[in-house]
Amino acid sequence: MVQAADINGTLVAADKKIVVDGDHFLQVAALVYRLQKGAVEFLLITSRGTGRWIIPKGWPMPGRTLSQAALQEAYEEAGVRGIAETASIGSYQYTKTDMPGGENGNFSVDVFAVLYSHQEKKWPERGQRIFEWVTPEEAAHRVVEPQLKKLLLDYRPR
């Protein structure tokens, strides 16, 4: 089964569930950032289930590039509009332990930087999550995944 197609050097998802690294499902995430007085700030949101701090993420979307899907997740989960880089800035892995019916809960997440433009007044998951702008150090302190912590501390906008 074809899970993604390479169109003009850009990966376009052909399926929602793409397996990578043997047993991990691929997800995409948006590292939303803005510059405030020359300093970088990242947007963190809470997960709907546990309320822990995360960055907007979700499944690839058939017919869209991975960066387009990440930008869509930023809109759906935080109302964010912006410009997504087309290449991933890195990835991290995590395991979700509350999967229904004992499904595989191993995920590998490709992260795409998104330069913040504005936040819509209404979006699909408004009221379901808390969001905050924080420094890279504070963001790394709040998230759980070690590889994501490193991405947050190492990322420098171009």
Secondary structure, 3 states (H helix, E strand, C coil): CCCEEEECCEEEECCCCCEECCCEEEEEEEEEEEEECCEEEEEEEECCCCCCEECCEECCCCCCEHHHHHHHHHHHHHCEEEEECCCCCEEEEEECCCCHHHCCCEEEEEEEEEEEEEECCCCCCCCCCCEEEECHHHHHHHCCCHHHHHHHHHCCCC
